[in-house]
Amino acid sequence: IRARQMKLQDKDDPTKEHDIGQVGEITSIDPEIVNLLDSAQFIPVIAPIGVGKKGETYNINADLVAGKLAEVLKAEKLVLLTNTAGVLDKDGNLLTGLTPKRIDELVEEGTLSGGMLPKISSALDAARSGVKSVHIIDGRVDHALLLEILTEEGVGTMIRSK
């Protein structure tokens, strides 16, 4: 994972940027090692650490790394485990089938916020870049992955690319 340091734009003065430490944003991902491990039937565990031009290391949001990696690998599905039921509406009800257009509407109206935003951002980028479906599911539920993938109703939120 190649990265550069992330800067935080000042909310009062957009011409100012704040240094937030060793936090990074992805510039590129080389899938060669992951493809090699996959071809040898290994399941890689990837730390969301990026490397800068001078060898410096940056912590990157894991959801963003997962989404970008899904894009680069041309994955059919991306599954994000979380500690909520999935994407919820303003009344706390689970939203199951979403499209990028509907997600844009939910962000505009303020329904989606906080810790769900990086997941949604990652999901949208992946869906818009060729990943056919993104699943956001509750990792606290027994067998959540199997229930989401192998049943009609699933257990979380599925975002389709179209």
Wavefront OBJ file of the C-alpha trace (Angstrom):
o trace
v 0.000 0.000 0.000
v 1.532 3.294 -1.101
v 0.350 6.323 0.826
v 0.882 9.972 1.562
v 0.295 11.860 4.767
v -3.268 13.005 5.277
v -3.784 16.625 6.262
v -6.921 17.941 7.905
v -8.381 21.079 6.367
v -9.180 23.849 8.878
v -12.956 24.203 9.229
v -12.724 27.990 9.667
v -9.960 28.717 7.154
v -9.925 26.345 4.151
v -6.485 27.641 3.125
v -4.961 26.107 6.288
v -4.126 22.452 6.807
v -3.373 20.701 10.091
v -0.796 17.947 10.559
v -2.582 14.999 12.189
v 0.474 12.780 12.562
v 1.151 9.470 10.886
v -2.303 9.149 9.337
v -2.291 8.452 5.635
v -4.386 8.210 2.536
v -3.922 5.634 -0.199
v -2.154 6.642 -3.378
v -1.978 3.120 -4.858
v -2.103 -0.569 -4.031
v 0.010 -3.178 -5.793
v -1.967 -6.457 -5.725
v 0.991 -8.678 -6.718
v 1.666 -10.118 -3.248
v -2.019 -10.713 -2.531
v -2.436 -12.444 -5.905
v 0.615 -14.613 -5.213
v -0.694 -15.640 -1.783
v -4.140 -16.324 -3.240
v -2.702 -18.498 -6.013
v -0.955 -20.585 -3.336
v -4.262 -20.865 -1.419
v -3.215 -18.631 1.467
v -5.635 -16.160 3.018
v -3.713 -12.945 3.623
v -4.349 -10.775 6.657
v -3.532 -7.220 5.675
v -2.679 -4.473 8.146
v -3.910 -1.064 6.978
v -0.435 0.475 6.946
v 0.772 2.465 3.968
v 4.319 3.378 3.006
v 5.323 6.838 1.803
v 7.912 7.828 -0.809
v 10.688 8.006 1.785
v 9.738 4.793 3.611
v 7.651 6.514 6.274
v 4.637 4.529 7.529
v 1.062 5.746 7.764
v -1.987 4.321 9.494
v -4.936 4.167 7.097
v -8.590 3.513 7.881
v -9.077 -0.264 7.485
v -12.438 0.112 5.716
v -10.853 2.352 3.092
v -8.011 -0.139 2.557
v -10.500 -3.014 2.213
v -12.561 -1.104 -0.341
v -9.569 -0.030 -2.404
v -8.117 -3.541 -2.294
v -11.463 -4.955 -3.506
v -11.339 -2.495 -6.427
v -7.736 -3.323 -7.334
v -8.352 -7.085 -7.118
v -11.560 -6.719 -9.154
v -13.449 -8.532 -6.406
v -17.029 -9.582 -6.965
v -17.988 -8.877 -3.325
v -16.686 -6.818 -0.442
v -17.852 -7.689 3.071
v -17.334 -5.207 5.912
v -17.958 -6.474 9.441
v -19.044 -3.914 12.013
v -20.629 -3.721 15.449
v -24.019 -2.534 14.227
v -26.763 -4.316 12.283
v -25.713 -2.495 9.099
v -26.787 0.848 7.657
v -29.654 2.251 9.700
v -32.251 4.889 8.871
v -33.060 7.811 11.202
v -35.437 5.594 13.210
v -32.805 2.894 13.718
v -34.303 0.488 11.181
v -31.980 -1.608 9.038
v -31.717 -0.556 5.408
v -31.105 -3.718 3.417
v -30.824 -3.025 -0.313
v -29.161 0.242 -1.255
v -27.811 1.795 -4.421
v -25.126 4.478 -4.713
v -27.841 7.020 -5.576
v -29.832 6.211 -2.414
v -26.689 6.416 -0.280
v -25.924 9.877 -1.672
v -29.447 10.920 -0.630
v -28.986 9.493 2.888
v -25.692 11.383 3.327
v -27.239 14.648 2.078
v -30.171 14.389 4.493
v -27.814 13.610 7.406
v -29.014 10.046 8.044
v -25.517 8.644 7.614
v -22.808 10.106 9.810
v -19.989 9.358 12.239
v -18.209 6.012 12.160
v -20.420 4.707 9.359
v -19.095 7.330 6.898
v -15.735 5.618 6.157
v -17.567 2.319 5.607
v -20.086 3.973 3.312
v -17.354 5.872 1.473
v -15.405 2.669 0.964
v -18.542 0.785 -0.101
v -19.530 3.468 -2.603
v -16.072 3.720 -4.135
v -15.907 -0.062 -4.498
v -19.415 -0.322 -5.969
v -18.726 2.503 -8.423
v -15.423 0.880 -9.423
v -16.713 -2.534 -10.429
v -17.314 -4.474 -7.195
v -20.800 -5.919 -7.821
v -21.991 -5.914 -4.215
v -20.821 -4.649 -0.854
v -22.190 -6.114 2.356
v -22.071 -4.287 5.691
v -22.952 -6.788 8.400
v -22.882 -7.174 12.165
v -19.851 -9.251 13.114
v -21.353 -9.930 16.551
v -24.064 -12.148 15.041
v -23.238 -15.860 15.008
v -22.579 -17.050 11.450
v -23.245 -13.537 10.075
v -21.071 -14.039 7.016
v -22.792 -17.294 6.047
v -26.240 -15.827 6.689
v -25.505 -12.780 4.544
v -23.965 -14.655 1.639
v -26.050 -17.839 1.587
v -29.595 -16.721 2.460
v -32.124 -14.679 0.500
v -32.831 -12.173 3.286
v -29.285 -11.787 4.642
v -28.509 -10.092 7.940
v -27.141 -6.683 7.039
v -27.042 -4.034 4.362
v -26.184 -4.889 0.779
v -25.126 -2.182 -1.629
v -25.346 -3.058 -5.287
v -23.259 -1.329 -7.894
v -26.368 -0.385 -9.873
l 1 2 3 4 5 6 7 8 9 10 11 12 13 14 15 16 17 18 19 20 21 22 23 24 25 26 27 28 29 30 31 32 33 34 35 36 37 38 39 40 41 42 43 44 45 46 47 48 49 50 51 52 53 54 55 56 57 58 59 60 61 62 63 64 65 66 67 68 69 70 71 72 73 74 75 76 77 78 79 80 81 82 83 84 85 86 87 88 89 90 91 92 93 94 95 96 97 98 99 100 101 102 103 104 105 106 107 108 109 110 111 112 113 114 115 116 117 118 119 120 121 122 123 124 125 126 127 128 129 130 131 132 133 134 135 136 137 138 139 140 141 142 143 144 145 146 147 148 149 150 151 152 153 154 155 156 157 158 159 160 161 162
